[in-house]
Amino acid sequence: MALRSRFPSYVEAVTGPIGRALGRTPLTPNRLTTLGLVLTAAAAVVVATGELVIGGWLLVAGGLMDTFDGAVARSTGRSTPFGGFYDSVSDRISDGVILGGIAFLVRDQPRLFLLAVVALVAAEVTSYVRAKAESIDLDCSVGVMERAERAILLMVGLIFHRWLFEPVLWLLAIGGTVTVAQRIHHVWCQIDRDVPEELLALALTDRKWSRPFKAGARRFYGQRNFDEAVDREVAAADARATTRRDARDADEARASRATRAGRSDDHGGRDRRDGHEPAAASSSASTERIGGSTS
């Protein structure tokens, strides 16, 4: 249940001693799970006949069995893969039968019937989304209306139905729908996706007015996706800057070599104009004179 993940020490402090005590009885974790399922089914039948208070207390008893089966399994070392599977399946059945019983009770009241149906569908889809996400190795333990919250609201709404029945149905319908949306978005954020270039450009601009936009984009796209996209954009910008700097340095080097070459050519031309011809020219003239005198 969600309460265990949120308040593990408190839940263990309450359920641990009871689980150890039950572990010394013939009750096994699977028997407790089955007993909880039977009590919840009985609560659904009683609720469908109009006995909401009795149904609420039966639901409390079924919920306690569902709480203590895990405590017994941990205290006795009987935790098994099948036990976890069976507990999860019984939870789905329990959600369906109790909300189905409520829907049957209010079948002649369109507004309440619609709320009960929405709550039922949301409860089942909430569990399905988590199971599907975990099947692809993604985390999905989020949401404002997980099973523990649903169970507590149903118990309170049935026992105090004169004042809280319809408000509880509203909470279950709206909270369940919000939880489904939260879980889908949570899974969406864990899957790699592209962040628009406009947002990345905004993220690289640290201005006071841009910070709320960046915070919203980080929540929407997921912190991991957004931060990794920003890091990639920063690395790409650094690579582009390095490329431009290298190209500029290469251009400057070519220009410097061309300037030195031009200066060297100008120096050679001035030497020729000032009569400082290379020795090859003088030796050529001397050869011609010697050849003439010999002939």
Buried (B, 14 or more C-beta within 10 A) or exposed (E): BBBBEEEEEEBBEEBEEBBBEBBEEEBBBBBBBBBBBBBBBBBBBBBBEEBBBBBBBBBBBBBBBBBBBBBBBBBBEBEEEEBEEBBBEBBBEBBBBBBBBBBBBBEEEEEBBBBBBBBBBBBBBBBEBBEEBEEEEBEBEBBEBBBBBBBBBBBBBBBBBEEBBBEBBBBBBBBBBBBBEBBBBBBBBBEEEEBEEEBBEBBEEEEEEBEEBBEEBBEBBBEEBBBBBBEEBEEEEEEEEEEEEEEEEEEEEEEEEEEEEEEEEEEEEEEEEEEEEEEEEEEEEEEEEEEEEEE
